[in-house]
């Protein structure tokens, strides 16, 4: 049986879910997907800026859970572990792309991805989707210009709302390193966008 | 001390309303004369909006379904029981597929009627050219033949385009519907493929229509020019053909536009597909 007649089972706590995953209960994986896949996808998407890559990261992350749930130590939060796997996969993918696309310019990449945001599960209206895409376009350029190590910290903090301590745990960094990186990432983004705005307004004045 | 630039922590606090009234007014005083800090505030506002957009990103139903299928393929290799796929997810993907099929049918209908219009227009020009040819006589026969050739080419192009479109629409629609019943996962790629084919067909159609309009007009002008040197009736007939061609040109353009509208409507239907819309209303 591949499809269920009932809705997905929910687990009272993450620890219950981990236990069911360890027992390799199929239902537990459905709960894992329904509960975490969107968050992991949003994380990967913000880091990679490409729906196909983000999808691959989510798939690989859940495959890793399936293969290595036995190695997961209970002292870390399940979500932290998932974020760690996903961000590692995303960074690895970014590195492999960088090697493969050394010749491709940023403009070409922009065209390739079209600046489109993938539609969510609830299929927003065309207007909503467009509005979202425009808002996203404002910062994606800045994020792409940022170094990947800063970007990951920024995404976990600003998109996923992780605390600095959680980020430190997920990324295997010291708390002070996370603080420094987050500060630098935020600065970088503000400076980048402010500079772009200034350039745009000077251009307008010139006309 | 308004000379020092605002730190971005201060800007964030200002935007989130975390400042006291006094701090707030100090920030505003500074912003009043510091253009660079005003830019920084606006940049921070943009970041805030972009952050919200990034948070609202979610997997498409198709991507989610592929995730289940990929994990289940691995589980089945290992002899593990499959993960149950939530019914609402399958319903969602099916609904989208059905909407795609409906949109394809809509496109097929619209392009079909547009092709008919173009065909009628071409036939009218050809008939007029033939009538003209009969009256003009031998001397102008060659030029009229050219006009007739244009009309024939136009008809052929129309038939070819219409046949292509019909084949694409029918094949794709049938395949989409079949897959919707058999295996929802394969559907993920179908809407994109279909949309791409639809747009390509639309482009070809519009190109064909433009070519036809051009050929018809050219034919008309050739007849007019060729017969000018012969006799009065020839001139009149040639001009009539030209007029008929010109008269049909806007209709061809309109037909092409109708088809483009059909495509747009189809794409809209796909984009807005929701499960509840799938059950029910058939198009008239």
HADDOCK unambig.tbl for C-alpha pairs under 7 A between the chains (distance, minus, plus):
assign (segid A and resid 2 and name CA) (segid B and resid 82 and name CA) 5.98 0.50 0.50
assign (segid A and resid 2 and name CA) (segid B and resid 83 and name CA) 6.60 0.50 0.50
assign (segid A and resid 2 and name CA) (segid B and resid 84 and name CA) 5.02 0.50 0.50
assign (segid A and resid 2 and name CA) (segid B and resid 85 and name CA) 6.15 0.50 0.50
assign (segid A and resid 3 and name CA) (segid B and resid 84 and name CA) 4.83 0.50 0.50
assign (segid A and resid 3 and name CA) (segid B and resid 85 and name CA) 4.72 0.50 0.50
assign (segid A and resid 3 and name CA) (segid B and resid 86 and name CA) 6.38 0.50 0.50
assign (segid A and resid 3 and name CA) (segid B and resid 87 and name CA) 6.48 0.50 0.50
assign (segid A and resid 4 and name CA) (segid B and resid 84 and name CA) 5.22 0.50 0.50
assign (segid A and resid 4 and name CA) (segid B and resid 85 and name CA) 6.14 0.50 0.50
assign (segid A and resid 4 and name CA) (segid B and resid 86 and name CA) 6.05 0.50 0.50
assign (segid A and resid 4 and name CA) (segid B and resid 87 and name CA) 6.41 0.50 0.50
assign (segid A and resid 5 and name CA) (segid B and resid 87 and name CA) 6.93 0.50 0.50
assign (segid A and resid 7 and name CA) (segid B and resid 86 and name CA) 6.12 0.50 0.50
assign (segid A and resid 8 and name CA) (segid B and resid 86 and name CA) 6.30 0.50 0.50
assign (segid A and resid 26 and name CA) (segid B and resid 81 and name CA) 6.46 0.50 0.50
assign (segid A and resid 26 and name CA) (segid B and resid 82 and name CA) 6.11 0.50 0.50
assign (segid A and resid 26 and name CA) (segid B and resid 83 and name CA) 4.42 0.50 0.50
assign (segid A and resid 26 and name CA) (segid B and resid 84 and name CA) 6.76 0.50 0.50
assign (segid A and resid 27 and name CA) (segid B and resid 83 and name CA) 6.07 0.50 0.50
assign (segid A and resid 27 and name CA) (segid B and resid 84 and name CA) 6.51 0.50 0.50
assign (segid A and resid 29 and name CA) (segid B and resid 83 and name CA) 6.40 0.50 0.50
assign (segid A and resid 30 and name CA) (segid B and resid 83 and name CA) 6.11 0.50 0.50
assign (segid A and resid 30 and name CA) (segid B and resid 84 and name CA) 6.61 0.50 0.50
assign (segid A and resid 38 and name CA) (segid B and resid 58 and name CA) 5.00 0.50 0.50
assign (segid A and resid 38 and name CA) (segid B and resid 59 and name CA) 5.76 0.50 0.50
assign (segid A and resid 41 and name CA) (segid B and resid 58 and name CA) 6.55 0.50 0.50
assign (segid A and resid 41 and name CA) (segid B and resid 59 and name CA) 6.47 0.50 0.50
assign (segid A and resid 42 and name CA) (segid B and resid 54 and name CA) 6.61 0.50 0.50
assign (segid A and resid 42 and name CA) (segid B and resid 55 and name CA) 6.38 0.50 0.50
assign (segid A and resid 42 and name CA) (segid B and resid 57 and name CA) 5.23 0.50 0.50
assign (segid A and resid 42 and name CA) (segid B and resid 58 and name CA) 6.18 0.50 0.50
assign (segid A and resid 46 and name CA) (segid B and resid 54 and name CA) 6.40 0.50 0.50
assign (segid A and resid 55 and name CA) (segid B and resid 63 and name CA) 6.77 0.50 0.50
assign (segid A and resid 59 and name CA) (segid B and resid 67 and name CA) 5.77 0.50 0.50
assign (segid A and resid 63 and name CA) (segid B and resid 71 and name CA) 6.59 0.50 0.50
assign (segid A and resid 118 and name CA) (segid B and resid 57 and name CA) 6.90 0.50 0.50
assign (segid A and resid 119 and name CA) (segid B and resid 58 and name CA) 6.92 0.50 0.50
assign (segid A and resid 119 and name CA) (segid B and resid 60 and name CA) 6.01 0.50 0.50
assign (segid A and resid 120 and name CA) (segid B and resid 57 and name CA) 6.05 0.50 0.50
assign (segid A and resid 120 and name CA) (segid B and resid 58 and name CA) 4.36 0.50 0.50
assign (segid A and resid 120 and name CA) (segid B and resid 59 and name CA) 5.55 0.50 0.50
assign (segid A and resid 120 and name CA) (segid B and resid 60 and name CA) 5.23 0.50 0.50
assign (segid A and resid 121 and name CA) (segid B and resid 58 and name CA) 6.25 0.50 0.50
assign (segid A and resid 121 and name CA) (segid B and resid 59 and name CA) 6.11 0.50 0.50
assign (segid A and resid 121 and name CA) (segid B and resid 60 and name CA) 4.94 0.50 0.50
assign (segid A and resid 121 and name CA) (segid B and resid 61 and name CA) 5.50 0.50 0.50
assign (segid A and resid 123 and name CA) (segid B and resid 272 and name CA) 6.28 0.50 0.50
assign (segid A and resid 125 and name CA) (segid B and resid 272 and name CA) 6.28 0.50 0.50
assign (segid A and resid 132 and name CA) (segid B and resid 53 and name CA) 5.55 0.50 0.50
assign (segid A and resid 135 and name CA) (segid B and resid 49 and name CA) 5.93 0.50 0.50
assign (segid A and resid 135 and name CA) (segid B and resid 50 and name CA) 4.93 0.50 0.50
assign (segid A and resid 135 and name CA) (segid B and resid 53 and name CA) 6.37 0.50 0.50
assign (segid A and resid 136 and name CA) (segid B and resid 50 and name CA) 4.58 0.50 0.50
assign (segid A and resid 136 and name CA) (segid B and resid 53 and name CA) 5.68 0.50 0.50
assign (segid A and resid 136 and name CA) (segid B and resid 54 and name CA) 6.53 0.50 0.50
assign (segid A and resid 138 and name CA) (segid B and resid 46 and name CA) 6.38 0.50 0.50
assign (segid A and resid 138 and name CA) (segid B and resid 50 and name CA) 6.32 0.50 0.50
assign (segid A and resid 139 and name CA) (segid B and resid 47 and name CA) 5.99 0.50 0.50
assign (segid A and resid 139 and name CA) (segid B and resid 50 and name CA) 5.74 0.50 0.50
assign (segid A and resid 158 and name CA) (segid B and resid 51 and name CA) 6.65 0.50 0.50
assign (segid A and resid 159 and name CA) (segid B and resid 51 and name CA) 5.94 0.50 0.50
assign (segid A and resid 159 and name CA) (segid B and resid 54 and name CA) 6.37 0.50 0.50
assign (segid A and resid 159 and name CA) (segid B and resid 55 and name CA) 5.29 0.50 0.50
assign (segid A and resid 190 and name CA) (segid B and resid 40 and name CA) 6.27 0.50 0.50
assign (segid A and resid 190 and name CA) (segid B and resid 43 and name CA) 5.63 0.50 0.50
assign (segid A and resid 190 and name CA) (segid B and resid 44 and name CA) 5.97 0.50 0.50
assign (segid A and resid 193 and name CA) (segid B and resid 43 and name CA) 5.39 0.50 0.50
assign (segid A and resid 194 and name CA) (segid B and resid 39 and name CA) 5.29 0.50 0.50
assign (segid A and resid 194 and name CA) (segid B and resid 40 and name CA) 5.27 0.50 0.50
assign (segid A and resid 194 and name CA) (segid B and resid 43 and name CA) 5.19 0.50 0.50
assign (segid A and resid 197 and name CA) (segid B and resid 39 and name CA) 6.90 0.50 0.50
